[in-house]
Amino acid sequence: MARSFEDKRSAHQKIAATLRRQITRGDLAPGAQLPSTPALMEQYGVAGTTVQKALLMLKDEGLLVGHAGKGVFVKGSTQQAISPAVYMPPAAAGEPYRWITEAGKRSQRGSTKLLKVEVVVPPHEVAASLELREGEQALLRKQVLLLDDEPAELTRSYYPLELAEGTAMMEPRKIRGGTPTLLSGLGYPPREFVDEVSSEIPTEEEVVALELPKDMPVMLTFRVVYTDNDRPIEVSLLAKAAHKYRMRYKLQVP
């Protein structure tokens, strides 16, 4: 027997979802003007208040902007593709963190805001990936990565204490070139990373750090970084606003 399923979202949520997809995929380009409210009412067969609710959702998400007497225009851009592989190699001598240099290549201003550095008992999944014993502690470095002063990613990175102790990683300050450069200098260069990417409902910490609009999911990457001999040296949880970014992987057929 065929299964029957109904989209139980409200009418304005459905309209917002359709327009959001057109914006994020480039069918409605930055600067494009949306049809008038009466035109949208006719297109979707809804009342004016429903159209306004849909547009308000997208304004709160930073995708639309209204200009009095002129109309509603696309403010946001198409989704920005992030290529994880370009951030993994250590920065060259004297160079800043790769987040900053890669942003510059896209004519953006990259920056970081360090939130916390502390020794903690990591979550179970992190501890297992770092091959820690039950109850064993790790170093947590938490920061927000920004593009043009807007929060783009919340990073929570965990490191084995045996690697971090006695290094600048333990100090509540930024590290020139980032931790990959520091670890590489200690003899632990990143050789491989494994990503697991999921879409999840954000925690309060993620909503606040990323300044997320209501009901917007995050794209969560669980990343394990390995050095020589398949030794795990870092586990990171990377959260991004799902409507602003997409992941780009270049895979070669073996």
C-alpha positions, -999 to +999 in steps of 0.1 A: +000+000+000+014+034-009+022+057+020+005+091+022+023+120+038+013+156+042+034+187+047+019+201+079+039+233+080+020+265+079+014+282+046+039+310+053+066+285+062+061+266+029+063+299+009+094+309+028+110+275+021+104+279-016+118+314-018+147+305+004+157+277-019+155+301-049+178+325-031+204+300-018+206+283-052+209+315-072+176+316-090+169+349-072+202+367-073+214+394-048+197+426-056+168+410-074+134+424-065+106+401-054+072+402-070+047+425-052+026+412-023-005+410-045+014+390-071+027+366-044-008+363-030-021+353-064+008+329-071+004+310-038-033+315-033-029+330+002-038+361+021-016+391+023-008+385+060+006+350+050+029+365+024+041+391+049+049+364+075+069+345+049+089+376+039+095+385+075+111+351+081+135+356+053+143+392+064+151+378+099+174+353+082+192+381+064+182+370+030+157+398+022+155+435+028+126+459+024+129+494+010+100+517+017+081+527-014+103+505-036+097+468-026+115+438-012+149+428-025+173+399-021+199+408+004+217+375+010+238+358-016+238+323-029+252+299-004+289+301+001+308+269-006+334+260+019+362+236+009+375+220+041+407+206+025+422+241+019+422+248+057+440+216+068+477+223+058+497+243+083+501+280+075+535+290+060+561+305+083+549+339+094+515+336+077+482+339+097+456+313+103+444+298+070+408+309+077+421+345+073+442+340+042+415+319+024+389+346+031+412+372+016+413+352-016+375+356-018+378+394-011+364+388+024+378+398+058+384+368+079+389+370+117+386+349+148+372+354+183+386+331+210+358+323+235+373+298+259+404+276+266+399+250+293+407+215+303+376+193+303+363+158+302+352+157+266+319+142+253+318+105+248+321+106+210+351+130+212+369+109+238+364+077+218+378+094+186+408+107+206+413+072+220+411+085+256+404+064+286+371+069+305+372+101+324+405+113+309+407+150+302+415+169+270+421+205+261+392+225+246+397+256+225+365+273+215+362+301+191+340+319+165+352+323+130+339+355+113+336+367+077+333+404+073+326+407+110+296+383+107+298+350+127+303+321+102+313+291+123+315+281+160+344+257+165+350+235+195+383+217+191+396+191+215+433+180+219+450+153+239+466+168+270+499+150+264+503+170+232+489+204+245+506+207+279+535+231+280+525+247+247+508+279+237+476+259+231+470+259+269+470+297+270+439+319+265+452+336+234+452+332+197+480+312+180+498+326+151+490+303+121+465+283+142+469+250+161+477+230+129+509+251+125+518+247+162+512+209+162+532+205+129+561+223+145+559+199+174+562+169+150+525+162+146+516+174+111+480+168+100+480+139+075+444+130+071+410+142+083+376+125+084+344+145+084+309+135+093+284+162+083+249+164+096+220+189+098+209+194+134+187+216+156+210+241+172+218+243+208+214+276+227+252+281+225+251+278+187+221+301+184+238+328+204+273+324+189+261+323+153+232+348+158+208+324+142+172+333+134+144+313+149+140+276+138+171+276+116+191+244+117+229+242+117+253+222+096+274+203+121+307+188+111+324+162+134+360+162+123+388+139+134+424+149+124+451+123+122+489+126+121+515+100+113+507+063+121+470+072+122+473+089+155+443+112+163+455+147+174+423+168+172+386+164+172+365+193+163+328+201+162+322+228+136+287+245+135+276+267+106+243+283+097+227+258+073+211+284+051+243+303+044+270+277+037+275+244+019+304+220+020+325+213-012+345+181-014+366+171-044+368+133-045+389+112-068+378+078-080+403+052-068 
